[in-house]
Amino acid sequence: NKKTDYWSKILIYVGGAEQYSFGGVWLDYPPINREFYEHLKQLGYSDYELRFKLAEGEPHHEKAWQRQLPDIMRWLLEEARGI
């Protein structure tokens, strides 16, 4: 439960329609992932290192990821700031 000493970039990408039934219990992925993002922010990760991307209405599917890939890659490969 501590921030790494090494510079990193962490992207948390989740589709707004990502929900699954596991043994009759529905798991709603967007709020769970948002909570994890907030936890990492509290550990000290900056906006340069951490991004949360909620794709409204998108399912857990490769086509949805494909639409987001250009923006994701730009962020991952941009010049490192804040280090």
Salt bridges, closest charged atoms under 4 A:
GLU18 OE1 - HIS60 ND1 2.81
ASP47 OD1 - LYS41 NZ 2.47
GLU49 OE2 - LYS3 NZ 3.14
GLU58 OE1 - ARG67 NH2 2.66
ASP71 OD1 - ARG74 NH2 2.55
GLU78 OE2 - LYS9 NZ 3.52
GLU78 OE2 - ARG81 NH2 2.72
